[in-house]
Amino acid sequence: MIQNKTNPIVLASNNPGKIKEIQALLPDYSIIPQSEFVQTEAEETGLTFVENALLKARHAAQHRHLPVIADDSGLAVDALGGAPGIYSARYAGSGASDKDNNDKLLLELAGVPFEERTARFICVIVMLEHAADPVPLIAQGIWEGKILLHPQGANGFGYDPLFWVLGQDCSSAELSPEVKNELSHRGKALRQLVSLLLEKS
């Protein structure tokens, strides 16, 4: 965890990969994972990334009187009509592992040539000052790429081993953390959020 205790913000996530990325992208803030005070995660009943991010943020904000940031992100594959979309983390079912989700994605894309496997990672990040905040800050990032025929690389998490990064000649799971944070949907959304925070201050 970041040791700087100024500017504390709760992160509404228990995903260690996501926590690590966000800590690296927000070095001026002290990130407090919600797992330190609540073990349950919000039920993602929204129909959009924005709705789910707000549900997560409000859930965490009810347990801690600090600003909260939450993200909802996923993979949209054109050949699958935008799936898995908001269901990316549970594409292969509730409690599915990253490998389960990746295996299902490859199965659904069986027979689709690489040229037609265009896809994008989407990330929406919201920030609430408190659970009843009527004016949340909302930022969004999009990362274009393609879906590989088989996994490559051991870094990252989620669909990173299958996501071919345009212009880098490798998968997201083969990028260094620094390069990934510069290019990724989450990195773009967080930089936009920081800009919104600066405008607000």
Secondary structure as a PSIPRED ss2 file (coil, helix, strand):
# PSIPRED VFORMAT (PSIPRED V4.0)

   1 M C   1.000  0.000  0.000
   2 I C   1.000  0.000  0.000
   3 Q C   1.000  0.000  0.000
   4 N C   1.000  0.000  0.000
   5 K C   1.000  0.000  0.000
   6 T C   1.000  0.000  0.000
   7 N C   1.000  0.000  0.000
   8 P E   0.000  0.000  1.000
   9 I E   0.000  0.000  1.000
  10 V E   0.000  0.000  1.000
  11 L E   0.000  0.000  1.000
  12 A C   1.000  0.000  0.000
  13 S C   1.000  0.000  0.000
  14 N C   1.000  0.000  0.000
  15 N C   1.000  0.000  0.000
  16 P H   0.000  1.000  0.000
  17 G H   0.000  1.000  0.000
  18 K H   0.000  1.000  0.000
  19 I H   0.000  1.000  0.000
  20 K H   0.000  1.000  0.000
  21 E H   0.000  1.000  0.000
  22 I H   0.000  1.000  0.000
  23 Q H   0.000  1.000  0.000
  24 A H   0.000  1.000  0.000
  25 L H   0.000  1.000  0.000
  26 L C   1.000  0.000  0.000
  27 P C   1.000  0.000  0.000
  28 D C   1.000  0.000  0.000
  29 Y C   1.000  0.000  0.000
  30 S E   0.000  0.000  1.000
  31 I E   0.000  0.000  1.000
  32 I E   0.000  0.000  1.000
  33 P E   0.000  0.000  1.000
  34 Q H   0.000  1.000  0.000
  35 S H   0.000  1.000  0.000
  36 E H   0.000  1.000  0.000
  37 F C   1.000  0.000  0.000
  38 V C   1.000  0.000  0.000
  39 Q C   1.000  0.000  0.000
  40 T C   1.000  0.000  0.000
  41 E C   1.000  0.000  0.000
  42 A C   1.000  0.000  0.000
  43 E C   1.000  0.000  0.000
  44 E C   1.000  0.000  0.000
  45 T C   1.000  0.000  0.000
  46 G C   1.000  0.000  0.000
  47 L C   1.000  0.000  0.000
  48 T C   1.000  0.000  0.000
  49 F H   0.000  1.000  0.000
  50 V H   0.000  1.000  0.000
  51 E H   0.000  1.000  0.000
  52 N H   0.000  1.000  0.000
  53 A H   0.000  1.000  0.000
  54 L H   0.000  1.000  0.000
  55 L H   0.000  1.000  0.000
  56 K H   0.000  1.000  0.000
  57 A H   0.000  1.000  0.000
  58 R H   0.000  1.000  0.000
  59 H H   0.000  1.000  0.000
  60 A H   0.000  1.000  0.000
  61 A H   0.000  1.000  0.000
  62 Q C   1.000  0.000  0.000
  63 H C   1.000  0.000  0.000
  64 R C   1.000  0.000  0.000
  65 H C   1.000  0.000  0.000
  66 L C   1.000  0.000  0.000
  67 P C   1.000  0.000  0.000
  68 V E   0.000  0.000  1.000
  69 I E   0.000  0.000  1.000
  70 A E   0.000  0.000  1.000
  71 D E   0.000  0.000  1.000
  72 D E   0.000  0.000  1.000
  73 S E   0.000  0.000  1.000
  74 G E   0.000  0.000  1.000
  75 L E   0.000  0.000  1.000
  76 A E   0.000  0.000  1.000
  77 V E   0.000  0.000  1.000
  78 D H   0.000  1.000  0.000
  79 A H   0.000  1.000  0.000
  80 L H   0.000  1.000  0.000
  81 G C   1.000  0.000  0.000
  82 G C   1.000  0.000  0.000
  83 A C   1.000  0.000  0.000
  84 P E   0.000  0.000  1.000
  85 G H   0.000  1.000  0.000
  86 I H   0.000  1.000  0.000
  87 Y H   0.000  1.000  0.000
  88 S H   0.000  1.000  0.000
  89 A H   0.000  1.000  0.000
  90 R H   0.000  1.000  0.000
  91 Y C   1.000  0.000  0.000
  92 A C   1.000  0.000  0.000
  93 G C   1.000  0.000  0.000
  94 S C   1.000  0.000  0.000
  95 G C   1.000  0.000  0.000
  96 A C   1.000  0.000  0.000
  97 S C   1.000  0.000  0.000
  98 D H   0.000  1.000  0.000
  99 K H   0.000  1.000  0.000
 100 D H   0.000  1.000  0.000
 101 N H   0.000  1.000  0.000
 102 N H   0.000  1.000  0.000
 103 D H   0.000  1.000  0.000
 104 K H   0.000  1.000  0.000
 105 L H   0.000  1.000  0.000
 106 L H   0.000  1.000  0.000
 107 L H   0.000  1.000  0.000
 108 E H   0.000  1.000  0.000
 109 L C   1.000  0.000  0.000
 110 A C   1.000  0.000  0.000
 111 G C   1.000  0.000  0.000
 112 V C   1.000  0.000  0.000
 113 P C   1.000  0.000  0.000
 114 F H   0.000  1.000  0.000
 115 E H   0.000  1.000  0.000
 116 E H   0.000  1.000  0.000
 117 R C   1.000  0.000  0.000
 118 T E   0.000  0.000  1.000
 119 A E   0.000  0.000  1.000
 120 R E   0.000  0.000  1.000
 121 F E   0.000  0.000  1.000
 122 I E   0.000  0.000  1.000
 123 C E   0.000  0.000  1.000
 124 V E   0.000  0.000  1.000
 125 I E   0.000  0.000  1.000
 126 V E   0.000  0.000  1.000
 127 M E   0.000  0.000  1.000
 128 L E   0.000  0.000  1.000
 129 E C   1.000  0.000  0.000
 130 H C   1.000  0.000  0.000
 131 A C   1.000  0.000  0.000
 132 A C   1.000  0.000  0.000
 133 D C   1.000  0.000  0.000
 134 P C   1.000  0.000  0.000
 135 V C   1.000  0.000  0.000
 136 P C   1.000  0.000  0.000
 137 L E   0.000  0.000  1.000
 138 I E   0.000  0.000  1.000
 139 A E   0.000  0.000  1.000
 140 Q E   0.000  0.000  1.000
 141 G E   0.000  0.000  1.000
 142 I E   0.000  0.000  1.000
 143 W E   0.000  0.000  1.000
 144 E E   0.000  0.000  1.000
 145 G E   0.000  0.000  1.000
 146 K E   0.000  0.000  1.000
 147 I E   0.000  0.000  1.000
 148 L C   1.000  0.000  0.000
 149 L C   1.000  0.000  0.000
 150 H C   1.000  0.000  0.000
 151 P C   1.000  0.000  0.000
 152 Q C   1.000  0.000  0.000
 153 G C   1.000  0.000  0.000
 154 A C   1.000  0.000  0.000
 155 N C   1.000  0.000  0.000
 156 G C   1.000  0.000  0.000
 157 F C   1.000  0.000  0.000
 158 G C   1.000  0.000  0.000
 159 Y C   1.000  0.000  0.000
 160 D H   0.000  1.000  0.000
 161 P H   0.000  1.000  0.000
 162 L H   0.000  1.000  0.000
 163 F E   0.000  0.000  1.000
 164 W E   0.000  0.000  1.000
 165 V E   0.000  0.000  1.000
 166 L C   1.000  0.000  0.000
 167 G C   1.000  0.000  0.000
 168 Q C   1.000  0.000  0.000
 169 D C   1.000  0.000  0.000
 170 C E   0.000  0.000  1.000
 171 S E   0.000  0.000  1.000
 172 S H   0.000  1.000  0.000
 173 A H   0.000  1.000  0.000
 174 E H   0.000  1.000  0.000
 175 L C   1.000  0.000  0.000
 176 S C   1.000  0.000  0.000
 177 P H   0.000  1.000  0.000
 178 E H   0.000  1.000  0.000
 179 V H   0.000  1.000  0.000
 180 K H   0.000  1.000  0.000
 181 N H   0.000  1.000  0.000
 182 E H   0.000  1.000  0.000
 183 L H   0.000  1.000  0.000
 184 S C   1.000  0.000  0.000
 185 H H   0.000  1.000  0.000
 186 R H   0.000  1.000  0.000
 187 G H   0.000  1.000  0.000
 188 K H   0.000  1.000  0.000
 189 A H   0.000  1.000  0.000
 190 L H   0.000  1.000  0.000
 191 R H   0.000  1.000  0.000
 192 Q H   0.000  1.000  0.000
 193 L H   0.000  1.000  0.000
 194 V H   0.000  1.000  0.000
 195 S H   0.000  1.000  0.000
 196 L H   0.000  1.000  0.000
 197 L H   0.000  1.000  0.000
 198 L H   0.000  1.000  0.000
 199 E H   0.000  1.000  0.000
 200 K H   0.000  1.000  0.000
 201 S C   1.000  0.000  0.000
